[in-house]
Amino acid sequence: MKKGIVIGVLALIVVTGWYLMKPKNKESFSAKDFEMATVTRGSVAYVVTASGKIQPINQVSVGTQVSGIIEEVLVDYNDEVKEGQLLARLDTSVLQENLNDAKARLDLATAKKKISDLNYERLNKLYKEKLISKANLEEAEIDLETAKANVLSSQADYNKAKRNYGYATITSPVSGTVISKEVEQGQTVAASLSTPTLFMIAEDLTKMQIEANIAEADIGVIKAGKAVSFTVDAYPNDKFDGVVQQIRLSPKEESNVVMYTVVIEVDNSSRKLLPGMTASVSIEVERAEDALLLPAMVLQFKPSAALRKTTDEVPNPDMLKNEDVVYQFKNGRLHPIVITKGISDMANIEIKSGLKEGDQVILEASSGKRRERK
């Protein structure tokens, strides 16, 4: 009996020693430790997004070049006006007095010129008969030239006064819609330093444009003629269409990002779109149909320190810009696959080569301690 106990104790010591001296196995993994993504077929589009304000293609500021009191305002917001239509009228009493004064000075200068002309002709005749000296004739000639200059100066003053009198009648330079009215009857406008804006006329509200800001990273793929779709908050369930008309060459910087203004033409025959609305713009640059697709998140997975012990070497570490690495799980090990990427819509990415439909790659590790992303 004692002999059996001794043998049992010795056996336990041997087993314990063998376990303690046995080399530790590397941590092993199974497919259950990972969440997989499957290569599928579908369509994907590379879309550039931006936002911008909707504005009329042509809007004209109507102002006045003379100061005065607004005597009458004949239009209101949203009124349709024709080219040449009277919009407002300034008080013309002071302008009329200026015009009358300029006309009187012109008449006086004209009369003086006539006298100087007659005097020159008379003295010229006397000079030819040698009845006066040449100095007398030259003096008369100078008086005549001075009178002519005074007539020209007075004529210019009269023309200016007449033109200013005409500026008191404010008319529309184009046919369109009044979208802004900055004056009311009785208001005084001062045009001494700058031309004040009285009205804003949108020439044609059935044709609008969006000025969208595109970052320099995306501007290279934007071309005139590209189709555009956009939405506005006022009609969240409606999608509107437009066309890229112009890429303006003057850049501006916003938060250290260089932006370019892209002008998009929009048909607004429905008159739903109003000036100043914010448009959320999508410009489809490229589309792939029946393409091999993977979730874009697979590119974020990178083996953690624990997983790298069971990860094979990347077959070609010197990858091109359009190449990347994804990982498959085979025979208890992570197997890297170099893929060639196509276009992406941020959610999915096109696979040009490296995988086939139905292949599975690691999306992420199920255990938090084994998950590691870029």
HUGI-V321782 format. One record per backbone hydrogen bond with DSSP energy under -1.0 kcal/mol. NH is the residue of the N-H (numbers start at 1). CO is the residue of the C=O. Records with the same first field share a line. If there is no record, write none. Layout:
NH = CO ; CO
//
This chain:
5 = 1
6 = 2
7 = 3
8 = 4
9 = 5
10 = 6
11 = 7
12 = 8
13 = 9
14 = 10
15 = 11
16 = 12
17 = 13
18 = 14
19 = 15
20 = 16
21 = 17
22 = 18
33 = 30
34 = 31
35 = 364
37 = 361
39 = 359
40 = 293
42 = 291
44 = 288
46 = 286
48 = 283
50 = 281
52 = 279
54 = 277
55 = 209
57 = 207
60 = 201
62 = 199
68 = 189
70 = 187
71 = 89
72 = 89
74 = 87
78 = 178
79 = 76
81 = 176
84 = 172
85 = 82
87 = 170
88 = 170
89 = 72
90 = 168
91 = 69
96 = 92
97 = 93
98 = 94
99 = 95
100 = 96
101 = 97
102 = 98
103 = 99
104 = 100
105 = 101
106 = 102
107 = 103
108 = 104
109 = 105
110 = 106
111 = 107
112 = 108
113 = 109
114 = 110
115 = 111
116 = 112
117 = 113
118 = 114
119 = 115
120 = 116
121 = 117
122 = 118
123 = 119
124 = 120
125 = 121
126 = 122
127 = 123
128 = 124
129 = 125
130 = 127
131 = 126
137 = 133
138 = 134
139 = 135
140 = 136
141 = 137
142 = 138
143 = 139
144 = 140
145 = 141
146 = 142
147 = 143
148 = 144
149 = 145
150 = 146
151 = 147
152 = 148
153 = 149
154 = 150
155 = 151
156 = 152
157 = 153
158 = 154
159 = 155
160 = 156
161 = 157
162 = 158
163 = 159
164 = 160
165 = 161
166 = 162
167 = 163
169 = 166
170 = 88
172 = 85
176 = 81
177 = 202
178 = 79
179 = 200
180 = 200
182 = 198
186 = 70
187 = 184
189 = 68
198 = 62
199 = 62
200 = 180
201 = 60
202 = 177
203 = 58
207 = 204
208 = 266
209 = 55
210 = 264
211 = 53
212 = 262
213 = 51
214 = 260
216 = 258
218 = 215
219 = 215
221 = 218
222 = 219
225 = 244
226 = 223
228 = 242
229 = 282
230 = 240
231 = 280
235 = 232
238 = 235
240 = 230
242 = 228
243 = 265
244 = 226
245 = 263
246 = 263
248 = 261
252 = 259
254 = 257
257 = 254
259 = 252
260 = 214
262 = 212
263 = 246
264 = 210
265 = 243
266 = 208
268 = 206
271 = 268
276 = 54
277 = 274
279 = 52
280 = 231
281 = 50
282 = 229
283 = 48
285 = 46
286 = 46
288 = 44
291 = 42
293 = 40
294 = 349
296 = 347
298 = 295
299 = 296
300 = 297
302 = 372
308 = 304
310 = 307
311 = 308
312 = 334
319 = 317
323 = 320
324 = 339
326 = 337
328 = 335
330 = 333
333 = 330
334 = 310
335 = 328
337 = 326
339 = 324
340 = 353
341 = 322
342 = 350
345 = 348
349 = 294
350 = 343
351 = 292
352 = 340
358 = 39
359 = 356
361 = 37
362 = 327
363 = 35
364 = 35
366 = 33
370 = 367
371 = 368
374 = 300
//
